Amino acid sequence: MIVCKFGGTSVANAEQIKKVANIVKSNPARKIIAVSAPGKRFGDDIKVTDLLIELADAALHNGNVVQKLQVVVNRFKEIADDLGLDNTICEVIAKDMQERIAYDKSDEFVFIDNIKASGEDNNAKLIAEYFNSIGMPAKYVSPKDGLVLNDPPERTYALPETYDNLKDLANGEEIVVYPGFFGYTKDGTLRTFDRGGSDITGSILAASVRADLYENFTDVDCVFSANPKVVNDPVGISEITYREMRELSYSGFSVFHDEALMPVYKLGIPVNVKNTNNPAAPGTKILPTRTLTGRPVTGISADSNFSILYVSKYLMNREIGFGRKLLQIIEEERISYEHTPSGLDDISIIIRSNQLTEEKEKRIVSRVKEELHADDVYFRHGISMIVIVGEGMRNNTGLAARAAAAISRTGANIEMINQGSSEVSLVFGVLSQTENQILRALYDEFFAPITVG
């Protein structure tokens, strides 16, 4: 049993969907597929999800709903026409979209989620219709029939009963076409995962049916050791562990959603990242363990838009509960943190900047000063996190020194260093304007061709 997920570029138009059909048809074990909304067809194109966000905004703020809706419907109609389907599926999609626009708008977040999810939902209906039209028995299955999510305001995740609800999908004769990105709470409210959440849906399906393999199809031959938009022709990765992939995807690797590994990780189901446009390529295998090579670093990633909350207080280390009280203030503002490097008398809290507002920052600074009697408290913005990842790092001495020396050669300053006890990752906080320069320098340091003699 193989579960496949096809991303937005893999289902962007009729030509791509025909490739998907050929891939599924080529291996009878591919019985369940999760699909995204149509993505970009070319460089300057607009993803359907972005069109849907524009539509939701128009519906909420008295915009041109008719025109925005027609753009979305026309996008699906173009795909259907090019696949040789009759107008029936287009009528189904248009009716669904009109019903969603008429939904209750009192909770804007719920309304927007319903509109956004229509991209995946209707694309799954269309793809199932196409499969049947070419003699591949298939059925569309709605997440309403089993993918149960938690209630807001917590971050979206699948409840345990989901896996029992979906396990029977393995028993059908037809190919299951399942929309990614969303599910429903127990009271029937639609919720979406983060952008890229179709990866999570595919992983949930793979875990539910105890798949032998989860194939994640995208538009690159493999996962690369660094961002190919920054580093020229980076080394491809043939095998990587769950833990390495989690670190890299969380820290900026866009090829795979950082939360998608958890369902398959628990069951040890291998993942293969492959290219829809070149399915013969072996891709990158994500495994529980792998054979270590002579290269200690597997990949280097970078992510921007971080802020640092810096707190200093003399004799901080002697004060019982200081860290807990500080993090409680952060928690009460409903902010999650990424790292907490500290010294004897100071601590830095690394936060994603999109969680902050000017009002929140003022409240946090004021409370830390008043409640914790800190000597100095301030925020710094415009920080990037550069992460070096590799299972082989634990058995390699001097790696941190090599990394710091490479950064030093660029003339950039290191704002923060953090390494977990597992020694699988090493994190450097740097100013965002130096991010690409440092990424290239680190890549040259750890991935330069080895010369002999």
DATADA-V292191 format. One record per pair of residues at least 12 apart in sequence whose C-alpha atoms are under 7 Angstrom apart, sorted by the first residue. I is the first residue (numbers start at 0). GAP is how many residues later the second one is. D is the distance in Angstrom with one decimal. If there is no record, write none. Layout:
{{I,GAP,D} {I,GAP,D}}
//
This chain:
{{0,28,4.9} {0,29,6.4} {0,30,6.8} {0,210,5.1} {0,211,5.5} {0,212,7.0} {1,27,5.4} {1,28,4.7} {1,29,6.5} {1,209,5.6} {1,210,6.0} {1,211,5.0} {1,212,5.9} {2,27,6.0} {2,28,6.6} {2,29,5.0} {2,30,5.8} {2,199,7.0} {2,203,5.5} {2,208,6.5} {2,210,6.5} {2,211,4.9} {2,212,6.2} {3,26,6.8} {3,28,6.4} {3,29,4.6} {3,30,6.2} {3,198,6.7} {3,210,5.8} {3,211,4.6} {3,212,5.8} {4,28,5.5} {4,29,4.5} {4,30,5.8} {4,194,6.8} {4,197,5.5} {4,210,6.3} {4,211,4.9} {4,212,5.9} {5,28,6.3} {5,29,5.0} {5,30,6.4} {5,210,6.4} {5,211,4.9} {5,212,6.4} {6,28,6.3} {6,29,5.2} {6,210,6.3} {6,211,5.5} {7,28,5.1} {7,29,5.6} {7,30,4.9} {7,31,4.0} {8,29,6.7} {8,30,4.8} {8,31,5.9} {8,32,6.8} {8,209,6.9} {8,210,6.6} {9,208,6.2} {9,209,6.8} {9,266,6.0} {10,27,5.3} {10,28,6.9} {11,26,4.1} {11,27,4.7} {11,28,6.0} {11,29,5.6} {12,25,6.9} {12,28,6.8} {12,66,5.5} {13,65,5.1} {13,68,5.7} {13,69,5.6} {18,257,6.9} {19,256,6.9} {20,110,6.8} {30,144,4.8} {30,145,6.2} {31,143,5.7} {31,144,4.7} {31,145,6.2} {32,143,6.2} {32,144,5.2} {32,145,6.1} {33,143,6.1} {33,144,4.7} {33,145,5.5} {33,146,5.5} {33,167,6.9} {33,168,5.5} {34,85,6.5} {34,89,6.2} {34,143,6.3} {34,144,5.2} {34,145,5.5} {34,163,6.9} {35,84,5.0} {35,143,6.5} {35,144,5.6} {35,162,6.0} {36,12,6.6} {36,82,4.5} {36,83,4.2} {36,86,6.0} {47,24,6.9} {47,71,6.4} {48,67,5.9} {48,70,6.2} {50,21,6.7} {51,63,6.2} {51,64,5.5} {52,63,6.3} {54,13,5.3} {54,14,6.3} {55,56,5.7} {55,59,6.2} {58,42,6.9} {72,21,6.1} {76,13,5.8} {84,45,7.0} {88,37,6.5} {92,29,6.1} {99,14,6.7} {99,15,6.3} {109,80,6.9} {112,77,6.9} {112,78,6.1} {112,79,6.1} {113,76,6.3} {116,64,6.9} {116,65,6.4} {119,59,5.0} {119,60,6.0} {120,58,5.0} {123,16,6.3} {123,53,5.8} {123,54,6.0} {123,55,5.3} {124,15,5.6} {127,12,5.7} {127,49,5.9} {136,37,5.1} {136,38,6.2} {137,36,4.7} {137,37,4.3} {137,38,5.8} {137,39,6.9} {138,35,6.4} {138,36,6.3} {138,37,5.3} {138,38,6.0} {139,36,6.1} {139,37,4.9} {139,38,6.1} {140,35,6.6} {140,36,6.3} {140,37,5.4} {141,36,6.6} {142,40,5.2} {143,39,6.4} {143,40,5.9} {145,16,5.8} {145,19,5.0} {145,20,5.9} {146,15,5.1} {146,36,5.2} {146,37,6.4} {147,14,5.4} {147,35,6.1} {147,36,5.2} {147,37,5.4} {147,38,6.4} {148,34,6.1} {148,35,5.5} {148,36,4.7} {149,35,5.8} {150,34,6.0} {155,37,5.7} {162,45,4.4} {163,44,6.7} {165,42,5.7} {166,41,4.8} {166,42,4.6} {168,40,6.9} {169,39,5.6} {179,17,6.8} {179,18,4.1} {179,21,5.2} {180,12,5.4} {180,16,4.5} {180,17,4.3} {180,20,6.2} {195,61,5.7} {196,60,6.7} {198,57,6.9} {198,58,6.0} {198,61,5.5} {199,59,6.7} {199,60,4.2} {202,57,5.9} {202,58,6.7} {202,60,5.9} {202,61,6.0} {203,59,5.7} {205,58,6.9} {206,56,5.7} {206,57,5.5} {206,60,7.0} {210,58,6.9} {211,57,6.3} {212,56,6.0} {212,57,5.4} {212,58,5.9} {213,56,6.4} {213,57,4.7} {213,58,6.3} {214,56,5.7} {214,57,4.8} {214,58,6.0} {214,59,6.9} {215,56,6.1} {215,57,4.8} {215,58,6.1} {216,56,5.9} {216,57,4.8} {216,58,5.4} {216,59,5.6} {217,56,6.2} {217,57,5.1} {217,58,5.9} {218,56,5.0} {218,57,6.0} {218,58,6.5} {219,54,7.0} {219,55,5.1} {220,53,5.8} {220,54,4.9} {220,57,6.8} {220,60,6.2} {220,62,5.5} {221,14,6.2} {221,15,6.7} {221,51,6.2} {221,52,6.1} {221,61,4.4} {221,62,5.0} {222,13,6.0} {222,14,5.6} {222,61,5.9} {223,12,4.4} {223,13,5.6} {224,12,6.2} {224,73,6.3} {224,74,4.1} {224,75,6.1} {225,73,5.9} {225,74,5.3} {225,75,6.0} {229,206,6.4} {230,209,5.8} {236,47,6.0} {237,45,6.6} {237,46,4.6} {237,47,6.2} {238,45,5.6} {238,46,4.8} {238,47,6.0} {238,51,6.8} {239,45,6.3} {239,46,5.0} {239,47,6.2} {239,50,6.7} {240,45,5.3} {240,46,4.8} {240,47,5.4} {240,48,5.5} {240,49,6.3} {241,19,6.9} {241,23,6.8} {241,44,5.8} {241,45,5.8} {241,46,5.7} {243,145,6.2} {243,146,6.3} {245,12,5.5} {246,142,7.0} {247,53,6.0} {247,141,7.0} {250,50,5.9} {250,51,5.9} {250,52,5.5} {250,136,6.8} {251,49,5.6} {251,50,5.3} {251,51,4.8} {252,48,6.3} {267,20,6.2} {269,15,7.0} {269,16,5.8} {269,17,5.2} {270,14,5.7} {270,15,4.9} {270,16,6.8} {271,12,5.6} {271,13,4.5} {271,14,6.2} {272,12,6.4} {291,100,6.4} {295,94,5.8} {295,95,7.0} {295,96,4.3} {295,97,5.0} {295,100,6.8} {296,91,6.8} {296,92,5.7} {296,93,4.4} {296,95,6.6} {296,96,6.5} {296,149,6.7} {297,91,5.8} {297,92,4.7} {298,89,6.2} {298,90,5.4} {298,91,6.8} {299,87,5.7} {299,88,4.7} {299,89,6.2} {300,85,5.8} {300,86,5.3} {300,87,6.8} {301,82,6.8} {301,83,5.6} {301,84,4.3} {301,85,6.2} {302,81,5.6} {302,82,5.4} {302,83,6.6} {303,79,6.2} {303,80,4.1} {303,81,6.3} {303,128,6.2} {304,47,6.3} {304,48,5.5} {304,77,5.9} {304,78,6.0} {304,79,6.2} {305,44,6.8} {305,45,5.7} {305,46,4.5} {305,47,4.9} {305,75,6.4} {305,76,6.2} {305,77,4.9} {305,78,5.9} {306,43,5.9} {306,44,5.3} {306,45,6.1} {306,46,5.4} {306,72,6.7} {306,73,5.5} {306,74,4.4} {306,75,6.5} {306,76,5.8} {307,40,6.2} {307,41,5.6} {307,42,4.7} {307,43,6.2} {307,71,5.5} {307,72,5.1} {307,73,6.5} {308,39,5.5} {308,40,5.0} {308,41,6.5} {308,69,5.9} {308,70,4.6} {308,71,6.6} {309,37,6.1} {309,38,4.6} {309,39,6.6} {309,67,5.6} {309,68,5.5} {309,69,6.2} {310,35,5.6} {310,36,5.4} {310,37,6.3} {310,63,6.8} {310,65,5.8} {310,66,4.7} {310,67,6.9} {311,33,5.7} {311,34,4.2} {311,35,6.6} {311,62,6.0} {311,63,5.6} {311,64,5.1} {311,65,6.6} {312,32,5.3} {312,33,6.2} {312,61,4.9} {312,62,4.9} {312,63,6.8} {313,31,5.3} {314,30,5.7} {315,28,6.5} {315,29,4.8} {316,27,5.4} {316,28,6.2} {325,42,7.0} {328,35,6.9} {334,20,6.3} {335,15,6.9} {336,12,6.6} {336,13,5.8} {336,14,4.8} {337,12,5.3} {337,13,5.8} {340,77,6.1} {364,12,6.0} {364,13,6.6} {381,49,6.0} {381,50,5.5} {382,46,6.4} {382,47,5.7} {382,48,4.7} {382,49,5.1} {383,45,5.7} {383,46,5.3} {383,47,5.9} {383,48,4.8} {383,51,6.5} {384,42,6.5} {384,43,5.7} {384,44,4.7} {384,45,6.5} {385,41,5.7} {385,42,5.2} {385,43,6.4} {386,38,6.5} {386,39,5.6} {386,40,4.5} {386,41,6.4} {387,37,5.5} {387,38,5.2} {387,39,6.5} {388,35,5.7} {388,36,4.4} {388,37,6.6} {389,34,5.3} {389,35,6.5} {390,33,5.2} {392,30,6.4} {392,31,6.1} {393,29,5.3} {393,30,6.6} {402,39,6.4} {405,35,5.9} {405,36,6.0} {405,39,6.6} {406,31,5.8} {406,34,6.7} {409,28,6.7} {411,22,6.5} {412,17,6.6} {413,14,6.6} {413,15,6.1} {413,16,5.3} {414,14,5.1} {414,15,5.3} {415,12,5.6} {415,13,4.6} {416,12,6.3}}
//
